[in-house]
Amino acid sequence: MKKLWKTGLFSLFFFLSIVGTSAMAPRQDVMAGNFDNAVTFYNSYGSSIVFQDGYFYYATKGKAANTSKNTTNWGTIGYRMKVTTSSQSSYIYFNLSGYTVENVNEISSGGYIYDLYRINLSYVKSKLAQTNRTAFNEFILNGGYLVVDSCMITIKIDKYGNRTNSGSMDDYGNFWGNVYTDYNGIAKAAPWGNPSSLHNYFNKAINYVTELKSRQTVYVRYQDAGGGYGGYSAVINRDYVYGETVSWSRDEDDCYNPASISYTAKLDKTSYVSVTRKQYGQNVYVKYQDTGGNYNGEWTLAESRNLYYGSDFEWFYAGSDCYNAGFVSRYTVKGQKNHYVYIARKKYTIGVKGGTGIESVSGGGSYYYGASCTVDASVKTGYSWANWSGTYSSSNKRYTFTVVGNVDLRANAEANAYHIVFHPNGGSGTMEALTCRYDQASTLPAMSFEPPSESCVYLGWHTDQNAFSASYAEGQQVQNLTSVNGDVIHLYAIWDYAPELICSDRFFTLYEANHGVITEAELLRTAKSTDREDGSIEIMVKDYSSAAFIDLSGSGEIVITYTATDSRKNMIEKQAKVTIVDTDVTKEGPMDFDGNKQYARFIDSSYYLELYENGGLEPTSKWRSGVTYNNTLAAAMSNVKGEDGKWSHVVQTREFTKEDIDHVKQHLKNSGDFEK
């Protein structure tokens, strides 16, 4: 809910579809849901004022203001309320920019603005008291007729958008400029398109004489000696003015407690009051005979009852072979009373036995009434003390109590609980811990962890997270893993990991490929695999085919797949690239003297310093171990052709004849320095 201090603006060309009326409205049937929705209230009550929960409610409906320039709008800046009592008639005013008028709800619907307002009855009374004391006194006693008119002004908007109000008002009915408080005034204030629609803002009325009073009825009933109640009878049944105090009371006496009711009249109300009857304590005390025949003990309360005045009380104790009978004769209760009765003593049997998990019990036997008895128990391994149950309950293992009758007690122990916590051990996720009991079999759950990112096989559970095999399996029943209560057993998921596979790209000449050098054994020579559990394991080339290399006719690349499988069928695959270089493709050089070409190995500058398994030279190669060969190869790899067309590392240029070249090749071949 909000206080309202805005001024509504409505266009010269817009009109209201609802026309107000000046007739007094009859008393309305109030519906609670209407008082928080402007549209529902307007449709239900129109131009009437409705009194509800101490507020006067009313609603307006109008089209939204036209903010165009060079227009004239009307606006509401407050309200004038005419209060007519039995002999008086007075006006009181409410400025819209003040705090006395509340805007309950505003809704824009179908091009109309619906506003629901309310004014607190206390504000009306306060302003009326300040304006006309006689009218106020009559209004307080008998109510009156209320008529609310809007205080309206015109608002001109010039061609620049500036607004000029025709007048203003304060909260005491003082006006400045032109302020219109009736239909004729605002209707003639400007050439409105449909002035009759402005009737909606005037003559909103309520007959508060009818709304003010409400019927108040109070019924009273009295409680009888049995605790029930008789019929109701009316002690108040008349009309009260809204806000008047309704009250009734009666003092207490020996029979009844005081009773009263008091509240403020607002709506018709029927109240019910129950007058309760007084209760008095009736007590019976007994003293028990000891083993010496004396009554030296304290008096013990045997019976205590709160009874209603006028009811009957009696008490009887039948006794047994050891007790004399005791009784209190019947009488009518008229006040509190205590009785004292002597009772002879008797012996009682205390029986104790052991339940599950109990080794032995002690303390059973015969005891005199009132004697102190202590029972105790010995608990077996794997169990924890629970309680004594039977005639009494106690959580103390060594339990002492006073004998007041035959007692049967059972010593109880509970099997110790321990917890099995499951760990993913390289995997991920969580599993609910398993709670087990001593001497009871428990079934290990299925493993539900996500496996490690590495390829692996789940084997089972083990208490050692580094174990290579499992000591427990899914679904296995386990029992008595520990005897300690609350102990935690940690079981780790055991994974058999796939082997580790290491391989590298390989380089061969086309000659080697065509002549069967690239065998599976050759490809496996530079690959190796180890397994955490099995150690070194066998590697294979997946779908190896020698024809794939022998049938090559030129340079190219072939991707091969290495596979390794451990003893538990964990398999891993890795791919490597085999590069084939056609060393025959040269621009120069005649055939050898024997009609065959000899092939020197091709190696790229990015590989010649790498290890052999990574594509570099063989460890026994002269080009790696021989200083002169190695320096020459390094110079060749670093050779750069300059802008003048000359190579950076050529110191001396020689020309070799075909015969010279053939002799050099033959020499290298015979010496073993020629590397394919």
C-alpha positions in Angstrom: 0.0 0.0 0.0 1.2 3.5 -0.8 0.5 7.0 0.3 -0.8 9.1 -2.7 0.6 12.5 -3.4 0.4 12.5 -7.3 -2.1 14.5 -9.4 -3.9 12.7 -12.2 -3.8 14.3 -15.7 -6.5 13.5 -18.2 -6.8 14.8 -21.8 -9.3 17.3 -23.0 -10.5 14.8 -25.6 -10.7 11.8 -23.3 -13.9 11.1 -21.3 -15.0 8.9 -18.4 -17.4 6.0 -19.1 -18.9 5.9 -15.6 -21.2 8.7 -14.4 -21.5 9.3 -10.6 -24.7 9.8 -8.6 -25.4 12.0 -5.6 -27.9 9.6 -3.9 -27.0 8.0 -0.6 -26.0 4.4 -1.2 -27.6 1.5 0.8 -25.4 -0.6 3.1 -23.2 -2.8 0.9 -22.4 -6.5 1.3 -18.6 -6.5 1.9 -16.4 -9.0 0.1 -12.9 -9.2 1.4 -11.2 -9.7 -2.0 -12.6 -6.4 -3.3 -10.4 -4.3 -1.0 -7.0 -4.8 -2.7 -8.0 -4.6 -6.4 -9.2 -1.3 -7.9 -11.0 -2.8 -10.9 -12.9 -5.4 -8.7 -13.9 -2.7 -6.2 -15.1 -0.3 -8.9 -17.1 -2.9 -10.6 -18.7 -4.1 -7.4 -19.5 -0.8 -5.7 -19.4 1.9 -8.4 -19.5 5.4 -6.8 -20.4 4.2 -3.3 -18.1 4.5 -0.3 -17.7 1.2 1.7 -16.6 1.1 5.3 -14.3 -1.9 6.1 -11.9 -2.6 9.1 -11.8 1.1 10.2 -11.3 2.6 6.6 -13.6 4.3 4.1 -12.9 2.9 0.7 -13.9 4.4 -2.7 -12.7 4.0 -6.3 -12.4 6.2 -9.5 -12.1 5.3 -13.1 -10.7 7.5 -15.9 -8.8 7.5 -19.1 -5.0 8.1 -19.1 -3.9 11.8 -19.5 -2.9 13.2 -22.9 0.6 14.6 -22.6 0.4 16.3 -26.0 1.3 20.0 -26.2 -1.3 22.8 -26.5 -3.9 20.7 -24.5 -5.9 21.2 -21.3 -6.3 18.4 -18.8 -8.1 18.0 -15.5 -6.6 16.7 -12.3 -7.6 15.7 -8.7 -5.6 17.4 -5.9 -7.7 16.4 -2.9 -11.1 15.5 -1.5 -13.9 17.3 0.3 -15.9 15.2 2.7 -19.4 16.5 3.9 -20.3 15.0 7.3 -24.0 15.2 8.3 -25.0 14.1 11.8 -28.3 14.3 13.6 -28.1 18.2 14.0 -24.9 19.2 12.3 -23.4 19.4 8.8 -19.6 20.1 8.3 -17.0 19.9 5.6 -13.5 18.4 6.2 -10.7 18.3 3.6 -8.0 15.9 2.6 -5.1 17.1 0.5 -3.9 14.3 -1.9 -0.3 15.2 -1.4 -0.6 14.6 2.4 -0.6 11.3 4.3 -4.3 11.0 5.2 -5.3 9.5 1.8 -3.8 6.2 0.8 -3.8 4.7 -2.7 -4.5 1.0 -2.1 -4.2 -0.1 -5.7 -3.9 1.3 -9.2 -4.5 -0.7 -12.3 -4.3 0.2 -16.0 -6.9 -1.8 -18.0 -8.6 -1.3 -21.4 -7.2 2.3 -21.7 -8.6 3.3 -18.3 -6.8 4.0 -15.0 -8.6 2.5 -11.9 -7.6 3.9 -8.5 -8.7 2.5 -5.1 -8.3 4.9 -2.2 -9.0 4.7 1.5 -9.2 7.2 4.4 -8.8 5.9 8.0 -11.8 6.5 10.3 -9.4 8.0 12.8 -8.4 10.8 10.4 -12.1 11.6 9.8 -12.7 11.8 13.5 -9.6 13.9 14.1 -10.5 16.5 11.4 -14.1 16.5 12.4 -13.1 17.2 16.0 -11.0 20.1 14.9 -13.8 21.5 12.7 -17.0 21.0 14.6 -16.9 19.5 18.1 -20.7 19.0 18.3 -20.7 17.2 15.0 -17.8 15.1 16.2 -19.7 14.1 19.4 -22.8 13.1 17.5 -20.8 11.2 14.9 -19.0 9.2 17.7 -22.4 8.2 19.2 -24.6 7.6 16.2 -22.5 8.0 13.0 -23.7 10.1 10.1 -24.0 10.5 6.3 -20.8 11.0 4.4 -20.5 12.5 0.9 -17.0 12.8 -0.8 -16.4 15.2 -3.7 -13.1 15.5 -5.6 -11.2 18.8 -5.5 -10.2 19.4 -9.1 -8.2 21.8 -11.2 -7.4 22.3 -14.9 -3.9 21.8 -16.2 -2.8 23.6 -19.3 0.1 22.3 -21.4 1.6 24.9 -23.7 3.4 24.4 -27.0 6.7 23.9 -25.1 5.3 21.2 -22.8 5.1 23.5 -19.7 2.2 22.7 -17.4 0.2 25.4 -15.5 -2.2 24.4 -12.7 -5.4 26.5 -12.3 -5.2 26.3 -8.5 -4.0 24.4 -5.3 -5.3 23.6 -1.8 -4.0 22.6 1.7 -5.2 20.0 4.2 -7.6 22.5 5.9 -9.8 23.5 2.9 -7.9 26.6 1.9 -7.9 27.1 -1.9 -5.7 29.2 -4.1 -6.6 30.0 -7.7 -9.4 28.0 -9.3 -10.3 24.8 -7.5 -13.6 23.0 -8.4 -15.5 21.0 -5.8 -18.6 20.1 -7.8 -19.5 18.8 -11.2 -20.8 22.2 -12.6 -17.6 23.9 -11.7 -15.2 21.5 -13.4 -17.6 20.8 -16.3 -17.6 24.6 -17.3 -13.9 25.1 -16.6 -12.9 24.1 -20.1 -14.6 22.9 -23.3 -14.4 19.2 -22.4 -15.4 16.7 -25.1 -17.8 14.8 -22.7 -18.2 16.7 -19.4 -20.9 14.4 -18.1 -18.3 11.7 -17.5 -16.9 13.9 -14.7 -19.9 13.0 -12.5 -17.8 9.9 -11.5 -15.7 12.2 -9.3 -18.5 13.7 -7.1 -21.2 12.6 -4.7 -19.5 9.4 -3.4 -21.7 8.6 -0.5 -22.2 6.2 2.5 -24.9 6.0 5.2 -22.5 5.6 8.2 -25.4 5.5 10.5 -26.1 2.0 9.2 -22.4 1.0 8.8 -21.5 2.3 12.2 -23.5 -0.1 14.4 -23.1 -3.8 14.8 -24.9 -6.5 16.8 -22.8 -7.9 19.7 -23.9 -11.1 21.4 -22.1 -12.8 24.3 -23.1 -16.3 25.6 -21.9 -17.8 28.9 -22.0 -21.4 30.1 -20.8 -23.0 33.4 -18.8 -26.2 34.0 -20.4 -28.9 36.1 -18.8 -31.2 38.8 -18.1 -33.9 36.2 -16.0 -31.5 34.0 -18.7 -31.1 31.4 -20.6 -27.9 30.5 -24.3 -26.9 30.6 -26.1 -24.9 27.9 -25.3 -21.3 26.9 -27.3 -18.3 27.9 -27.0 -14.8 26.5 -25.6 -12.1 28.8 -25.2 -9.4 26.0 -27.4 -9.1 23.0 -27.5 -5.5 21.6 -26.1 -3.0 19.0 -22.8 -1.3 19.7 -21.2 1.6 17.9 -18.0 0.9 15.9 -15.1 1.2 18.2 -17.1 0.8 21.4 -15.9 -1.6 24.1 -17.9 -4.8 24.6 -17.2 -6.4 28.1 -18.6 -8.9 30.6 -17.1 -10.4 33.8 -17.8 -12.3 37.0 -15.8 -12.6 40.2 -14.6 -15.9 41.6 -16.2 -17.8 44.4 -15.6 -21.2 46.1 -17.2 -23.0 43.2 -16.1 -21.1 40.1 -13.1 -19.3 38.7 -13.3 -15.7 37.6 -14.3 -15.1 33.9 -14.4 -12.1 31.6 -14.4 -11.0 28.0 -13.6 -7.5 26.5 -13.0 -6.4 22.9 -13.7 -3.5 20.5 -16.9 -3.6 18.4 -16.2 -3.5 14.7 -18.5 -6.0 12.9 -21.4 -8.2 14.0 -19.9 -10.7 16.4 -21.1 -13.6 18.6 -18.7 -14.6 21.4 -18.8 -17.6 23.8 -17.4 -17.7 27.4 -17.0 -20.8 29.4 -16.8 -20.4 33.2 -14.6 -23.1 34.7 -15.3 -24.8 38.0 -12.6 -24.8 40.6 -10.5 -27.9 41.3 -9.1 -29.0 44.7 -6.3 -31.4 45.5 -7.2 -34.7 47.3 -4.0 -36.4 48.6 -3.5 -39.8 50.2 -0.1 -40.3 52.0 1.1 -43.7 53.2 3.9 -44.8 55.5 5.5 -48.3 55.0 6.5 -50.6 57.9 10.2 -51.5 58.0 11.7 -54.9 58.8 11.7 -54.0 62.6 7.9 -53.4 62.6 8.4 -49.6 63.0 7.1 -46.8 60.8 10.1 -44.5 61.0 10.2 -43.6 57.3 8.7 -40.5 55.6 5.2 -40.2 54.5 4.9 -41.1 50.8 2.3 -39.7 48.5 0.2 -42.6 47.2 -2.6 -40.7 45.5 -3.0 -37.2 44.3 -6.0 -36.0 42.3 -7.4 -32.6 41.4 -11.2 -32.8 41.6 -14.0 -30.3 40.8 -15.9 -28.7 43.5 -18.9 -30.9 44.4 -17.5 -34.2 43.0 -16.9 -37.3 45.1 -13.6 -38.8 46.2 -12.6 -42.2 47.7 -9.4 -44.3 47.9 -8.8 -47.9 48.5 -5.7 -50.2 48.7 -6.6 -53.9 48.6 -3.3 -55.1 50.1 -1.8 -58.6 49.9 -0.4 -61.4 52.1 2.0 -58.9 53.6 0.0 -55.6 53.5 -3.1 -54.6 55.5 -5.9 -53.0 53.5 -6.1 -49.3 53.5 -8.8 -46.9 52.4 -10.4 -43.5 52.5 -14.2 -43.3 52.7 -16.2 -41.5 50.0 -17.0 -37.8 50.6 -18.0 -34.7 48.6 -15.1 -32.4 47.6 -15.5 -28.8 49.0 -11.8 -27.9 49.4 -8.3 -29.3 49.5 -7.7 -32.3 51.8 -4.9 -34.7 52.9 -5.2 -38.3 54.2 -2.6 -40.5 56.0 -2.6 -44.3 55.8 -0.1 -46.9 57.3 0.9 -49.8 55.1 2.9 -52.9 56.2 6.0 -54.0 54.4 6.5 -56.9 51.9 9.4 -58.7 50.2 9.9 -58.6 46.4 11.8 -60.7 44.0 14.4 -59.1 41.7 15.0 -61.3 38.6 17.9 -60.5 36.3 19.0 -62.3 33.1 21.4 -61.7 30.3 20.5 -61.1 26.6 22.6 -61.1 23.5 26.2 -60.1 24.0 26.1 -60.5 27.8 28.6 -62.8 29.5 27.1 -62.8 32.9 24.7 -60.9 35.3 24.6 -60.3 39.0 22.4 -58.7 41.7 19.2 -60.8 41.5 17.5 -62.0 44.7 14.8 -61.2 47.3 14.6 -57.6 48.8 12.4 -55.8 51.2 10.2 -53.0 49.9 12.4 -49.9 49.8 15.7 -51.7 49.9 18.5 -50.6 47.5 19.3 -53.1 44.8 22.3 -53.0 42.5 22.5 -55.1 39.3 25.5 -55.4 37.0 26.6 -57.3 33.9 29.7 -58.4 32.0 29.8 -57.7 28.2 31.3 -60.0 25.6 34.1 -59.0 23.2 32.8 -57.2 20.1 29.7 -55.8 21.9 29.0 -52.6 23.8 26.7 -52.1 26.7 23.1 -51.0 25.7 20.7 -50.9 28.7 18.6 -52.7 31.2 15.1 -53.3 30.1 12.0 -54.8 31.6 10.3 -53.4 34.7 12.8 -50.5 34.6 15.0 -49.0 31.9 18.5 -47.7 32.5 21.6 -47.0 30.3 23.9 -47.5 33.3 25.5 -51.0 33.3 25.9 -50.9 37.1 22.4 -49.8 38.0 21.1 -49.1 41.5 17.4 -48.6 42.3 15.0 -48.8 45.1 12.8 -51.9 45.4 9.1 -51.1 45.4 7.8 -54.4 43.9 8.7 -57.5 41.9 11.2 -56.6 39.2 12.3 -58.5 36.1 15.3 -57.0 34.3 17.2 -58.1 31.2 20.8 -56.9 30.4 21.2 -55.9 26.8 24.2 -55.3 24.7 24.6 -54.2 21.1 26.9 -55.6 18.6 29.7 -53.1 17.9 29.2 -51.1 14.7 32.1 -50.4 12.4 32.2 -48.7 9.1 33.7 -49.7 5.8 34.7 -46.6 3.7 35.3 -47.1 0.0 38.0 -45.1 -1.9 38.2 -44.7 -5.7 42.1 -45.0 -5.5 42.7 -43.2 -8.7 39.2 -43.2 -9.9 36.6 -40.6 -9.2 33.1 -40.3 -7.5 31.8 -41.3 -4.2 30.2 -44.4 -2.6 28.1 -44.6 0.5 29.9 -46.1 3.5 28.8 -49.5 4.7 27.9 -49.9 8.4 28.5 -53.4 9.8 27.7 -55.1 13.1 29.9 -57.5 15.0 28.9 -61.2 14.5 26.7 -60.2 11.6 27.6 -60.8 7.9 27.5 -57.8 5.6 27.6 -57.9 1.8 30.1 -55.7 0.0 28.4 -53.5 -2.6 29.2 -53.3 -6.3 31.9 -50.8 -7.1 30.3 -47.6 -8.6 33.3 -45.3 -8.9 34.2 -43.9 -12.2 37.5 -45.6 -13.3 40.8 -43.7 -13.7 41.3 -41.8 -16.9 44.0 -44.4 -17.9 42.8 -47.6 -19.4 42.4 -50.2 -16.6 40.4 -53.2 -15.3 38.7 -53.2 -11.9 39.8 -56.2 -9.8 38.1 -55.7 -6.4 38.8 -54.3 -2.9 41.9 -54.3 -0.7 42.9 -52.6 2.5 46.2 -51.7 0.9 45.8 -49.0 -1.7 49.1 -50.1 -3.4 48.1 -53.7 -3.8 48.2 -55.3 -7.2 45.5 -57.8 -6.5 42.2 -57.7 -4.6 41.5 -59.3 -1.2 37.7 -58.7 -1.3 35.2 -59.0 -4.2 31.9 -57.3 -5.0 29.0 -59.1 -3.3 31.4 -60.9 -0.9 30.1 -61.4 2.6 32.4 -60.1 5.4 32.2 -60.4 9.1 34.1 -59.2 12.2 36.7 -57.2 10.4 37.2 -55.4 13.7 35.8 -55.7 17.2 36.2 -52.0 18.1 33.0 -49.9 18.2 33.1 -47.1 15.7 36.2 -48.3 14.0 36.7 -47.5 10.3 37.9 -50.0 7.7 39.3 -48.4 4.5 38.8 -50.5 1.3 40.5 -49.2 -1.9 39.4 -50.1 -5.4 42.2 -52.1 -7.0 42.8 -51.3 -10.7 44.9 -53.3 -13.1 46.3 -50.5 -15.4 46.9 -51.0 -19.0 50.5 -51.2 -20.1 52.6 -48.2 -20.9 53.6 -48.1 -24.5 56.5 -46.0 -25.9 57.1 -45.6 -29.6 58.4 -43.0 -32.1 58.1 -42.1 -35.8 60.5 -44.0 -38.1 62.3 -43.0 -41.3 63.3 -45.3 -44.2 64.3 -45.0 -47.8 62.1 -46.2 -50.6 64.9 -48.8 -51.3 64.6 -50.2 -47.8 60.8 -50.3 -48.1 60.9 -52.1 -51.4 63.5 -54.6 -50.3 61.7 -55.9 -47.1 63.8 -54.0 -44.6 60.7 -52.6 -42.8 59.6 -55.9 -41.1 57.4 -56.1 -38.0 60.5 -56.9 -36.0 62.2 -53.8 -37.3 59.2 -51.6 -36.4 59.0 -53.3 -32.9 62.8 -52.7 -32.3 62.3 -49.1 -31.4 59.0 -49.6 -29.3 58.9 -50.8 -25.8 56.1 -51.5 -23.2 56.1 -52.0 -19.5 53.2 -52.9 -17.2 52.9 -52.0 -13.5 51.7 -55.5 -12.6 53.4 -57.7 -15.3 56.6 -55.9 -16.0 57.8 -56.0 -19.6 55.1 -57.4 -22.0 54.9 -58.2 -25.7 54.1 -55.5 -28.4 52.5 -56.1 -31.8 52.0 -54.0 -34.9 48.3 -54.0 -35.5 47.3 -55.4 -38.9 51.0 -55.4 -40.1 51.4 -56.0 -43.8 54.9 -56.1 -45.4 53.2 -55.5 -48.8 52.2 -52.1 -47.6 55.9 -51.1 -47.7 57.2 -53.4 -50.5 54.7 -52.2 -53.0 55.4 -48.5 -52.5 56.5 -46.7 -55.6 57.5 -43.3 -54.2 57.9 -41.2 -51.1 55.1 -41.1 -48.5 53.9 -41.7 -45.0 52.2 -44.7 -43.4 50.6 -44.6 -40.0 51.1 -47.8 -38.0 49.4 -48.8 -34.7 51.3 -50.5 -31.9 49.3 -52.6 -29.4 50.3 -54.1 -26.0 48.1 -56.3 -23.9 48.7 -57.4 -20.3 47.8 -60.6 -18.5 44.3 -59.2 -17.6 43.5 -58.3 -21.2 44.2 -54.6 -20.6 45.2 -53.3 -24.0 46.8 -50.0 -25.1 47.3 -48.7 -28.6 49.5 -45.9 -30.0 50.2 -44.7 -33.5 53.4 -43.7 -35.1 54.3 -42.4 -38.5 56.7 -44.2 -40.9 58.2 -41.8 -43.4 59.5 -43.2 -46.7 61.9 -41.1 -48.7 62.7 -41.8 -52.4 66.4 -41.1 -52.6 66.4 -41.9 -56.3 64.6 -38.7 -57.2 67.5 -36.5 -58.0 68.1 -33.9 -60.7 71.7 -35.0 -61.4 73.9 -38.1 -61.4 74.4 -40.9 -63.9 73.9 -44.6 -63.2 76.7 -46.5 -61.4 79.2 -48.4 -63.5 77.4 -51.7 -62.6 74.1 -50.4 -63.9 72.6 -50.1 -60.4 72.2 -47.1 -58.2 73.5 -47.1 -54.7 71.2 -45.4 -52.1 72.4 -43.1 -49.4 70.1 -42.6 -46.4 68.2 -39.3 -46.4 67.9 -37.4 -43.1 66.3 -34.1 -42.4 68.2 -31.4 -40.5 65.6 -31.6 -37.7 66.3 -35.2 -37.0 70.1 -35.8 -37.4 70.8 -34.9 -33.8 68.0 -37.0 -32.4 68.3 -40.5 -31.0 67.9 -43.4 -33.4 64.6 -44.4 -32.0 63.4 -40.9 -32.6 64.4 -40.8 -36.2 68.2 -39.9 -35.8 71.3 -41.8 -36.8 72.2 -45.3 -35.6 74.5 -45.3 -32.6 77.2 -47.1 -34.7 77.0 -44.8 -37.7 80.3 -43.1 -38.7 78.3 -40.0 -39.2 77.6 -40.0 -35.5 80.8 -41.4 -34.0 83.4 -40.3 -36.4 84.7 -36.7 -35.7 85.4 -35.9 -39.4 82.1 -37.4 -40.6 80.2 -35.7 -37.8 81.7 -32.3 -38.5 81.1 -32.6 -42.2 77.4 -33.6 -41.6 77.0 -30.7 -39.1 78.5 -28.3 -41.7 76.2 -29.6 -44.4 73.1 -29.3 -42.2 74.1 -25.7 -41.4 74.8 -24.8 -45.0 73.0 -21.7 -46.2 72.9 -20.4 -49.7 73.5 -16.7 -49.8 72.2 -13.9 -52.1 75.2 -14.4 -54.4 74.2 -18.0 -55.0 77.1 -19.4 -53.0 76.8 -21.8 -50.0 78.1 -20.6 -46.7 80.2 -23.7 -45.8 81.8 -24.5 -49.1 85.5 -23.9 -48.7 86.7 -25.6 -51.8 84.9 -27.0 -54.8 86.1 -30.1 -56.6 84.7 -31.8 -59.7 84.6 -35.6 -59.7 84.4 -37.8 -62.7 82.1 -40.7 -62.9 84.9 -43.1 -62.3 86.0 -41.1 -59.2 82.4 -41.3 -57.8 82.2 -45.1 -58.5 85.5 -45.7 -56.7 84.4 -43.7 -53.7 81.1 -45.6 -53.4 82.9 -49.0 -53.8 85.4 -48.0 -51.1 82.7 -47.0 -48.7 80.7 -50.1 -49.3 83.7 -52.3 -48.7 84.7 -50.5 -45.5 81.1 -50.6 -44.1 80.8 -46.8 -43.9 78.0 -46.7 -46.4 74.7 -46.4 -44.6 71.5 -47.2 -46.2 
